[in-house]
Amino acid sequence: MQDVTYRRPATVQEASQLLKDNGPTARVLAGGTDIIVMARERRRDTSMFVDVKAIPELNQLSFSASEGLTVGAAVPCYRIYRDETVSRLYPCLVDSTSLIGGTAIQGRASLGGNLCNSGPAGDSIPSMIVLEGEAHIFGPNGWRTVKVEDFCTAPGRNVLDAGELLVSIKFPAPRPGSGARFLRFIPRNEMDIAVVNSATNLTLDGNTVTHARIAIGAVAPRPLFVPAAGEALVGRPLTDETTAAAATASRDAATPIDDMRGSVRQRKHLSYVLTERTIRDAARRARGEIVSHV
Ligand SMILES: Cc1cc2nc3c(=O)[nH]c(=O)nc-3n(C[C@H](O)[C@H](O)[C@H](O)COP(=O)(O)OP(=O)(O)OC[C@H]3O[C@@H](n4cnc5c(N)ncnc54)[C@H](O)[C@@H]3O)c2cc1C
């Protein structure tokens, strides 16, 4: 472990100032399930932990029909999947948060940490993309907003500038007749990094798709929003053919690498399969059916 100073600011202004004054080795600490491991293994030079868990805005979890859902960047997974409103209106977020790590990890790990860690396989990111999440950021120049699909730029990299921190992620209220689903493939049942993951959010009018967003992860340097996959569905009836066209668009958008977890061929194939399955499950949710989170 490195010699690290610990600070616990009470406001976003104070946190931003600490990050700005202490340079790039001052690191935001949310749940710590990524950053403590990395600092301990010296994969990230760290001189200071700026613990953001005492800042009220980063702990907010609230919903209103007009504002939608606000998830503070440090809210741990368990608070999200145990929340009655989130379970009812955003089951796709429950899919993601209930499979990140195991119970102990979910007690600490946050959506904000998952997004700011900016791993290509981050399991909450495809869900946040398809739910039209917006990252609310505070820094030396004040507030700004970035769509979740534009937040990550490369493995471990994102749009945050010096002195900036993610404060919350906001999601619009779900459209009437919509449903969303997240799935991942791992070679065992839990506690592994996704070989591929995928999320779909679609809105149905009868059997016609009126709105669709599809994202895939672990198949490119950053989690991928795939507009072409949604466009293959919108304005058309949901059939095996249109579902296959959307899944093909996902497979075509994937530019994976070979590594110890999977081959390019397997990842391309899984992009197709998981997109197909998330479309089917999202449609079931849109029709009011219960789809289990596992
Ligand atoms: C055993 C184990 C199992 C895991 N399983 C999974 C899994 O199944 N799926 C998965 O996706 N991940 C998994 N992870 C990784 C990790 O748990 C997640 O990425 C988690 O969501 C990170 O959240 P955190 O609050 O712990 O982030 P932290 O570790 O506190 O922070 C992560 C990074 O983001 C930065 N950061 C955090 N919050 C902010 C902010 N508000 N503003 C600016 N920067 C910020 C930190 O400085 C750091 O660089 C696992 C980790 C472990 C140890």
The ligand as an SDF file (V2000), in Angstrom:
LIG
                    3D

 53 58  0  0  0  0  0  0  0  0999 V2000
  -14.6000   -8.9670   -5.6860 C   0  0  0  0  0  0  0  0  0  0  0  0
  -15.0230   -7.9270   -6.6820 C   0  0  0  0  0  0  0  0  0  0  0  0
  -16.0360   -8.2480   -7.5750 C   0  0  0  0  0  0  0  0  0  0  0  0
  -16.4450   -7.2960   -8.5260 C   0  0  0  0  0  0  0  0  0  0  0  0
  -17.4480   -7.6430   -9.4020 N   0  0  0  0  0  0  0  0  0  0  0  0
  -17.8340   -6.7440  -10.3360 C   0  0  0  0  0  0  0  0  0  0  0  0
  -18.8690   -7.0920  -11.2700 C   0  0  0  0  0  0  0  0  0  0  0  0
  -19.4510   -8.1800  -11.2300 O   0  0  0  0  0  0  0  0  0  0  0  0
  -19.2220   -6.1730  -12.2010 N   0  0  0  0  0  0  0  0  0  0  0  0
  -18.6220   -4.9400  -12.2540 C   0  0  0  0  0  0  0  0  0  0  0  0
  -18.9880   -4.1490  -13.1380 O   0  0  0  0  0  0  0  0  0  0  0  0
  -17.6610   -4.5860  -11.3770 N   0  0  0  0  0  0  0  0  0  0  0  0
  -17.2510   -5.4570  -10.4220 C   0  0  0  0  0  0  0  0  0  0  0  0
  -16.2620   -5.1100   -9.5250 N   0  0  0  0  0  0  0  0  0  0  0  0
  -15.6530   -3.7760   -9.6040 C   0  0  0  0  0  0  0  0  0  0  0  0
  -16.2800   -2.7250   -8.6430 C   0  0  0  0  0  0  0  0  0  0  0  0
  -16.9070   -3.3330   -7.5440 O   0  0  0  0  0  0  0  0  0  0  0  0
  -17.2890   -1.8370   -9.3890 C   0  0  0  0  0  0  0  0  0  0  0  0
  -16.6870   -1.1990  -10.4890 O   0  0  0  0  0  0  0  0  0  0  0  0
  -17.9250   -0.7970   -8.4370 C   0  0  0  0  0  0  0  0  0  0  0  0
  -19.1500   -0.3400   -8.9980 O   0  0  0  0  0  0  0  0  0  0  0  0
  -17.0210    0.3920   -8.1530 C   0  0  0  0  0  0  0  0  0  0  0  0
  -17.6970    1.2770   -7.2720 O   0  0  0  0  0  0  0  0  0  0  0  0
  -16.9840    1.8750   -5.9760 P   0  0  0  0  0  0  0  0  0  0  0  0
  -17.9870    2.7710   -5.3500 O   0  0  0  0  0  0  0  0  0  0  0  0
  -16.4030    0.8180   -5.1250 O   0  0  0  0  0  0  0  0  0  0  0  0
  -15.8240    2.7120   -6.6970 O   0  0  0  0  0  0  0  0  0  0  0  0
  -14.3990    3.1810   -6.1190 P   0  0  0  0  0  0  0  0  0  0  0  0
  -13.4810    2.0310   -6.0320 O   0  0  0  0  0  0  0  0  0  0  0  0
  -14.5600    4.0220   -4.9090 O   0  0  0  0  0  0  0  0  0  0  0  0
  -13.9560    4.1290   -7.3490 O   0  0  0  0  0  0  0  0  0  0  0  0
  -13.7200    3.5890   -8.6400 C   0  0  0  0  0  0  0  0  0  0  0  0
  -13.0260    4.6530   -9.4960 C   0  0  0  0  0  0  0  0  0  0  0  0
  -13.8960    5.7180   -9.7840 O   0  0  0  0  0  0  0  0  0  0  0  0
  -13.4310    6.9320   -9.1980 C   0  0  0  0  0  0  0  0  0  0  0  0
  -14.6080    7.5740   -8.6260 N   0  0  0  0  0  0  0  0  0  0  0  0
  -15.5100    6.9930   -7.7940 C   0  0  0  0  0  0  0  0  0  0  0  0
  -16.5290    7.8330   -7.5650 N   0  0  0  0  0  0  0  0  0  0  0  0
  -16.2550    8.9650   -8.2330 C   0  0  0  0  0  0  0  0  0  0  0  0
  -16.9360   10.2140   -8.3660 C   0  0  0  0  0  0  0  0  0  0  0  0
  -18.0920   10.4360   -7.7350 N   0  0  0  0  0  0  0  0  0  0  0  0
  -16.3810   11.1720   -9.1450 N   0  0  0  0  0  0  0  0  0  0  0  0
  -15.1900   10.9560   -9.7670 C   0  0  0  0  0  0  0  0  0  0  0  0
  -14.5080    9.7790   -9.6800 N   0  0  0  0  0  0  0  0  0  0  0  0
  -15.0310    8.8110   -8.9160 C   0  0  0  0  0  0  0  0  0  0  0  0
  -12.3750    6.5360   -8.1880 C   0  0  0  0  0  0  0  0  0  0  0  0
  -11.4060    7.5390   -7.9660 O   0  0  0  0  0  0  0  0  0  0  0  0
  -11.8140    5.2860   -8.8450 C   0  0  0  0  0  0  0  0  0  0  0  0
  -10.8970    5.6490   -9.8530 O   0  0  0  0  0  0  0  0  0  0  0  0
  -15.8280   -6.0160   -8.5660 C   0  0  0  0  0  0  0  0  0  0  0  0
  -14.8290   -5.6980   -7.6340 C   0  0  0  0  0  0  0  0  0  0  0  0
  -14.4290   -6.6360   -6.6910 C   0  0  0  0  0  0  0  0  0  0  0  0
  -13.3560   -6.2610   -5.7050 C   0  0  0  0  0  0  0  0  0  0  0  0
  1  2  1  0
  2  3  1  0
  2 52  2  0
  3  4  2  0
  4  5  1  0
  4 50  1  0
  5  6  2  0
  6  7  1  0
  6 13  1  0
  7  8  2  0
  7  9  1  0
  9 10  1  0
 10 11  2  0
 10 12  1  0
 12 13  2  0
 13 14  1  0
 14 15  1  0
 14 50  1  0
 15 16  1  0
 16 17  1  0
 16 18  1  0
 18 19  1  0
 18 20  1  0
 20 21  1  0
 20 22  1  0
 22 23  1  0
 23 24  1  0
 24 25  2  0
 24 26  1  0
 24 27  1  0
 27 28  1  0
 28 29  2  0
 28 30  1  0
 28 31  1  0
 31 32  1  0
 32 33  1  0
 33 34  1  0
 33 48  1  0
 34 35  1  0
 35 36  1  0
 35 46  1  0
 36 37  1  0
 36 45  1  0
 37 38  2  0
 38 39  1  0
 39 40  1  0
 39 45  2  0
 40 41  1  0
 40 42  2  0
 42 43  1  0
 43 44  2  0
 44 45  1  0
 46 47  1  0
 46 48  1  0
 48 49  1  0
 50 51  2  0
 51 52  1  0
 52 53  1  0
M  END
$$$$
